[in-house]
Amino acid sequence: MKAYFGLKNPPVKIAKIAIGDGSITSGQVFELLPALTVIQTYPQLIGYDQEVFKYFEDQAKLCHYDVHLTYPQNGKIPPVPLVLPSERYVPWLLKKSITRMGLKAELAKRHALQKRKISRREQERSRAAWKRDFLSERQKGVIDPWVYDVTDATNPQINQDASVFLNHPRTRDALHAPKSKQWDQGFDYVFGNPDGNNVDPSTEPMNFFDEFATNASAHGVGVVLYSGNKDALIAHRSTEIAIQNTTFGGIQGFTVKPSTPWYDDKHQMAGIIRQERNWTYVLFKDAGHLVPSDRPDQAFTFLREFVLGKNLTGSVIKAPSGQVMVVGGTDATLAQDVLPGGDEIYYGPGAKVSTYVFPVATRAAWKSFIQTETASPSPTPA
């Protein structure tokens, strides 16, 4: 795009740029900082435990991950440091003497035990013992090296390798792809090997997004950023931080928190959208890192309406009366940091065979708790 912006008479006219689940920010911002929003999206990860959530809140503050977004953003968001664990001793892990392979065996054993009928009293006793170890057997004010990954609990996981389809002769013919090479899921950094590890040495795009936004505005190029609410690899929180830290159309970030619903062709709510000053942000409901794979119908609607088309849903416009309004309106219940995921947990060997949902009372107690714990002011009408 830098080369394109530098051309006096470009051979083509670029109307929009669309980036999905983009690693625009630093690694700690798109992978580590969103831990709390991932847990809020799927509180099943911590068993809807309020004490454990507060523990993670403390960890987020210690790591400087408690970034506060305002609409419009009040000043530049400072760089988020990478805070490494200050305590390498992990009592629970070392006490169990679990190696990498041993950990897999341990998880497999626990999965098998789930099939057995365990008394409610025993379940509560085991859960209390785990939480006791997790919360109490470490010093106050230390950074813990714990990582969570949001996936279905299928074991092994469902195969999502598309190479079988892509390498099929009919697919190759349709795409006019060469038959002398095989499709692969990824490839190394192609511009040399500067560090010996085939890693791109470039700075994160966030560092030059203001310049990019200025050029895009000057050339009339729209910018579309989209994420899935279930994506824990490059979580939507990082995309929202990137937007609020970028100046486009003379204003830093969006002026109102995204809270307008958008709908698919079946008139089902598909997510949240916001459009201002030629920038668009779309959050997909019930989609992970691979949006078209998880929500193909909704992805098609999005492509047709908001990338190729000019659908104004979520846009700020001025009515003939002079009143500023948002097309499609705003919904205060959607003006939150997360779009909650489903209640289900799926189990099975390579397929979703069974489903578990926590008791209604447990989920209701969590909902009441999280509303109070994360309460923020309602969005200001545009």
Disulfide bonds with the S-S distance in Angstrom:
none
